[in-house]
């Protein structure tokens, strides 16, 4: 950010949204991604730290995470450890080393690593984002699913601020499992999968299979989800689901793994996750 001239620190959401309309101005939560990008088009930064958006709480039966909550707080949250076998806390821990977890924010991680394990875990829990914008001078909020947000990201972020991540009550008691493959245990995952299922006497009644590393954002394996719905996790069902998880995938290969490798790892990791959940 060689051209940075001003750092704003608004105390109200309305003030922050007004500032967000200014040209060459960007929002900053934790700042890890913004600093690493070294952007030259940024002349002003809106520091969100004074808006009291760092929290984890229940609202009704939903669990709500404030947008600027750090990954370190998420990892240490007893509340989140009790949600869906603790996969949100697990995913936050796997995203960064400890020193970066103390700075990286929840929403910054979603925006900078849309196909990363944190986004994948939230996708598997049908998470929603609460987005604030100004209508005249009045702050209005709308909730959108994570999938819809990713599909319409540019439009959703225009003159708006994501304020909360909402994990719905329907996902809190799901059994969940994360599986990843990486070059070394400390590397970021090349491919990841999160299975989050509502089970009743061994039968899958609801749930999701979300993938990372195979698209620009977290990807829901809808065909695989249909294969396991209202089914027991037998070997045959698991094999069909693992094959279905690879349908419609067109991943990009890179130095960490070819497209063919990523597709094969989706099959392997899906089967592995479902076998563990069948135990």
C-alpha positions in Angstrom: 0.0 0.0 0.0 2.6 2.5 -1.1 0.1 5.2 -1.8 -1.7 5.0 1.5 -2.6 8.5 2.8 -5.3 8.1 5.4 -6.5 5.6 8.0 -10.1 6.1 9.1 -11.3 4.6 12.4 -15.1 5.1 12.4 -17.0 4.5 15.7 -20.4 3.7 14.0 -21.5 1.4 11.2 -23.2 4.3 9.5 -20.0 6.3 9.4 -18.0 3.3 8.1 -20.5 2.8 5.3 -20.4 6.5 4.4 -16.6 6.3 4.1 -16.8 3.0 2.1 -18.3 5.0 -0.8 -15.1 7.0 -1.3 -12.9 6.2 -4.2 -9.7 4.2 -3.6 -10.8 3.3 -0.1 -10.9 -0.2 1.3 -12.0 -1.9 4.5 -9.6 -3.5 7.0 -10.5 -6.0 9.6 -7.4 -8.0 10.6 -5.3 -6.6 7.8 -3.3 -9.7 7.0 -4.5 -10.1 3.4 -4.5 -6.4 2.7 -0.9 -6.0 3.8 0.3 -9.0 1.9 -1.3 -7.8 -1.3 0.8 -4.5 -1.4 -1.9 -2.8 -3.4 -0.9 0.5 -5.1 -4.5 1.7 -5.7 -5.4 2.1 -2.0 -5.2 5.7 -0.7 -7.4 5.3 2.4 -8.2 2.4 4.8 -11.3 2.0 7.0 -10.2 0.3 10.2 -13.2 -1.6 11.5 -11.8 -2.4 14.9 -13.9 0.2 16.8 -17.2 -1.1 15.5 -17.6 -3.9 18.2 -17.8 -6.6 15.6 -15.6 -9.0 17.5 -17.8 -11.5 19.4 -19.2 -15.0 19.4 -22.8 -15.3 20.8 -26.1 -17.1 20.5 -29.1 -15.4 19.0 -32.1 -17.5 19.5 -30.7 -21.0 18.6 -28.3 -19.6 16.0 -24.6 -19.0 16.7 -23.3 -15.7 15.5 -19.7 -14.7 14.9 -18.8 -11.1 14.5 -17.0 -10.3 11.3 -13.8 -9.0 12.9 -13.5 -11.8 15.4 -9.9 -13.2 15.1 -9.3 -16.9 14.2 -7.5 -17.2 17.6 -10.7 -16.3 19.4 -12.6 -18.8 17.3 -10.1 -21.6 18.0 -10.4 -21.0 21.8 -14.2 -20.6 21.8 -15.9 -23.2 24.0 -19.2 -22.4 22.3 -17.8 -23.2 18.8 -16.2 -26.3 20.1 -19.7 -27.5 20.9 -21.1 -26.8 17.4 -21.0 -29.7 14.9 -18.1 -31.5 16.5 -16.1 -28.3 16.7 -15.3 -28.1 13.0 -15.3 -24.3 12.8 -12.7 -24.1 15.5 -10.7 -26.9 13.9 -10.9 -25.1 10.5 -9.7 -21.8 12.0 -6.8 -23.6 13.6 -5.8 -25.2 10.3 -6.0 -22.0 8.4 -3.0 -20.1 9.8 -0.1 -20.5 12.3 -0.7 -19.1 15.8 1.0 -15.8 15.2 -1.3 -15.0 12.2 -4.4 -16.4 13.9 -4.1 -13.6 16.4 -4.5 -11.0 13.6 -6.5 -12.7 10.9 -10.3 -12.0 11.1 -13.1 -14.3 10.3 -14.5 -12.2 7.4 -11.0 -11.4 6.1 -10.3 -15.1 5.9 -13.5 -15.9 4.0 -12.7 -13.1 1.5 -9.0 -13.9 1.0 -9.4 -17.7 1.1 -12.8 -18.4 -0.4 -11.9 -22.0 -1.2 -9.9 -22.5 2.1 -10.8 -24.8 4.9 -12.5 -22.1 7.0 -14.9 -21.2 4.2 -15.4 -24.9 3.4 -16.4 -25.7 7.0 -18.9 -22.8 7.1 -20.3 -23.8 3.8 -21.0 -27.3 5.1 -22.9 -25.8 8.0 -25.1 -23.7 5.7 -23.7 -20.5 7.1 -25.1 -17.1 6.2 -23.5 -13.7 6.1 -25.2 -10.5 7.4 -24.4 -7.6 5.2 -25.0 -4.0 6.1 -25.6 -1.1 3.6 -27.0 2.4 3.7 -30.5 3.3 2.4 -30.4 7.1 2.5 -28.9 7.5 5.9 -30.4 4.4 7.5 -28.4 1.2 8.0 -30.1 -1.8 6.6 -29.0 -5.5 6.9 -29.7 -8.5 4.8 -28.7 -12.1 5.4 -27.4 -14.2 2.4 -26.2 -17.7 2.2 -22.4 -18.1 1.8 -23.0 -19.7 -1.6 -25.0 -16.8 -2.8 -22.5 -14.3 -1.4 -19.7 -16.0 -3.3 -21.7 -16.1 -6.5 -22.5 -12.4 -6.3 -19.5 -11.2 -4.3 -18.7 -8.0 -6.3 -22.3 -6.8 -6.1 -22.8 -7.8 -2.4 -19.7 -5.9 -1.3 -20.4 -2.7 -3.2 -20.8 0.0 -0.6 -21.5 -2.6 2.0 -19.9 -4.3 5.0 -20.2 -7.9 6.2 -21.0 -7.7 9.9 -21.7 -11.2 11.0 -21.4 -14.9 10.2 -24.5 -16.9 11.2 -24.4 -20.6 11.8 -28.1 -21.8 11.8 -29.6 -23.8 14.6 -30.3 -26.7 12.2 -26.5 -27.2 11.8 -25.4 -27.0 15.4 -25.9 -30.7 16.3 -24.6 -32.2 13.0 -21.9 -34.8 13.2 -19.0 -33.4 11.2 -15.6 -34.4 9.8 -12.8 -32.5 8.0 -10.4 -34.3 5.7 -7.5 -32.7 3.9 -4.4 -33.5 1.8 -1.3 -31.3 1.7 2.3 -31.6 0.7 3.4 -31.4 4.4 1.5 -31.3 7.7 2.2 -27.5 7.9 1.2 -26.6 4.4 -2.2 -25.3 3.4 -4.5 -28.0 2.1 -4.4 -28.8 -1.6 -7.8 -30.3 -1.4 -10.2 -30.4 1.6 -13.6 -31.7 2.4 -16.0 -31.1 5.2 -18.9 -33.5 5.8 -21.6 -32.2 8.2 -24.5 -34.6 8.6 -27.6 -34.9 10.7 -27.9 -38.6 11.5 -30.9 -40.6 12.9 -30.2 -44.2 13.9 -27.5 -44.5 11.3 -29.5 -42.8 8.5 -28.5 -39.4 7.0 -31.5 -37.1 7.3 -29.8 -33.9 6.3 -26.4 -32.4 5.8 -23.8 -31.2 3.4 -20.5 -32.1 1.7 -18.4 -29.0 1.0 -15.1 -29.1 -1.0 -12.1 -26.8 -1.1 -9.3 -26.6 -3.6 -11.4 -27.5 -6.6 -13.0 -24.2 -7.5 -12.6 -20.4 -6.9 -14.7 -20.8 -3.8 -16.0 -23.5 -1.4 -18.0 -25.9 -3.6 -21.0 -27.9 -2.4 -21.0 -31.5 -3.8 -24.8 -31.5 -4.4 -24.8 -34.8 -6.3 -23.0 -36.5 -3.5 -25.4 -35.1 -1.0 -28.3 -36.6 -2.8 -26.6 -40.0 -2.9 -26.4 -40.1 0.9 -29.8 -38.5 1.8 -32.1 -40.9 3.7 -29.4 -43.6 3.3 -27.3 -45.5 5.7 -23.5 -45.0 5.1 -22.9 -48.5 3.7 -19.8 -49.2 1.6 -21.9 -49.1 -1.6 -23.5 -45.7 -0.7 -20.1 -44.3 0.3 -18.6 -45.3 -3.0 -21.5 -43.8 -5.0 -21.2 -40.6 -3.1 -17.5 -40.4 -3.5 -17.8 -40.7 -7.3 -20.7 -38.3 -7.4 -18.6 -35.7 -5.5 -16.3 -35.4 -8.5 -19.1 -34.7 -11.0 -19.1 -31.2 -12.7 -15.7 -30.4 -11.2 -13.3 -28.4 -13.4 -10.4 -27.6 -11.0 -7.4 -25.7 -12.1 -4.1 -27.4 -11.7 -1.0 -25.7 -10.3 2.5 -26.5 -8.9 0.8 -28.1 -5.8 -1.4 -30.5 -7.7 -2.8 -31.1 -11.2 -6.5 -31.0 -12.0 -6.6 -34.8 -12.2 -4.9 -35.1 -8.8 -7.4 -32.8 -7.2 -10.4 -34.7 -8.6 -9.0 -38.0 -7.4 -8.3 -36.6 -4.0 -12.0 -35.4 -3.8 -13.0 -39.0 -4.3 -10.6 -40.3 -1.8 -11.3 -37.7 0.9 -15.1 -38.0 0.5 -15.0 -41.7 1.0 -12.6 -41.3 4.0 -14.8 -38.7 5.7 -18.0 -40.7 5.2 -16.4 -44.0 6.5 -15.3 -42.2 9.6 -18.8 -40.9 10.2 -20.3 -44.4 9.6 -18.4 -45.8 12.6 
